[in-house]
Amino acid sequence: MQGIDFDEAIRLHNTWRRQFMNAFARGSYADMPLSDHQGCMFGYAIAAADDASRALPQFQALIKAHTRFHALAGEIQELSGNGMAEDADLMLPELSDASHRLANLFDELRTLQRDKRG
């Protein structure tokens, strides 16, 4: 698993999540790029991962969890934009859970990376 700085990836994704949550709280998130990982630097790190990393089941789970995180963020944005802010608010805990799932997967992959380095 070369070329992945997990600490930086976690930092970048947490920064993105905080920006989203702050924008959501202000009601000014309409221009935030939420889908297809646009604007999320972790998405770029995933795309740049080497083939050996991408083949790992844990990495595939990370990709799936990351996609789910952004799908939830997009759904929250859509609901709120359609006047369903209360429904959007109810999804925020799920978004937080998805974020924690990502962090756990980062940790698993970081451990694998350290074990390989021995």
N, C-alpha and C positions, 0 to 999 in steps of 0.2 A: 504494500500500500504506500506507494511513493507519491509525493507531491500534494498530500492533503495535510494542511495544518489544522487539526481539529479544534484547537483552542481559538484560532482566528475564525474558523467557520462558525463556531458557536457564538462568538462575539458578534460577528456580522449578522447572524440570523436573529439574535436577541435584539440588536439595534433595529433591524427591520421591523420586528414584532412590536417593539416599543413605539416606533414611529407610527405604525398602523393604529395601535391602541390610542395613542395621543391624538391622532387625526380623527379617529372615530369619536373620541370624547368631545372634540371641538366641532364635529359635524362637517369637517372640511377635507374629507378623505376621497372625494369623488375622483380626483386625478391620480390617486395612488395606483401604481401598476400591480395588481394583485394576482392575476392569472398567469399561467405559463412561466412563473418564477421571474418575470421581468422585474427588474429593479431589486431583486433579492440576490445579493452577492454570493450567498451560499448556493443558490441555483447555478451560478457560474462555476463554482468550485466542483459541484457534482458533475457538470458537463465536462470539466477538464480532467476528471479522474482517469487513471490508467485502466487498461482492460482487466488487469488482475484484481484491482479493487472492485470494479463493476461486477465481476463474476461472483463475488462473495454474497452469500444469502443475506448477511447482515447489511451489506450495502444496498441490496435490492429492497430490503425492508426500509432502509433510510430513504431511498428514492420514493417509495410508496407513501411513507409518513410525511415527507416534505410536500408531495403533491396534494395529499389530503389537507395539510395545513393551509395551503394556498387556496384550495377549493372552499374550505370553510370561510376563510377571509373574504373570498369573492362572494360567497352566499350572504355573509353578514352585510357586505357593502350593498348588494342587490336589494336585500330586504329593507335596509334602512333607506336606500334611495327611492324605494317604492312606498314610502310612508309607513313601513312596518318596523319602526325603530324598536318597539318593545319586543317583537319576535327576534330581532337582531341581537338585542341585549341578552336574551335567553341563550344565545349560541356562544357568547363570550367564554363561559366556562369550558365548553367543548374545545374552543380554540386554544385556551390555556392548557388543557389536557394534551392536545396535539403537540403543542410546543414542548411540554415535558417529555412526551414520547420521543420527540426528536433528540432532545438532550440525552436521554437514556441510550438511544441508538448511537449517538456520537461517542458516548463513553465506551460502549461495547467495541466500536471500531478502533477507538484510540487504544484500548487495551490490547486488541489483536495486533495493532501496529507496533506497540511496545514489545509484545511477546516475540514478534518476528525479528525485531532488532536484537533481542536477547540481552 
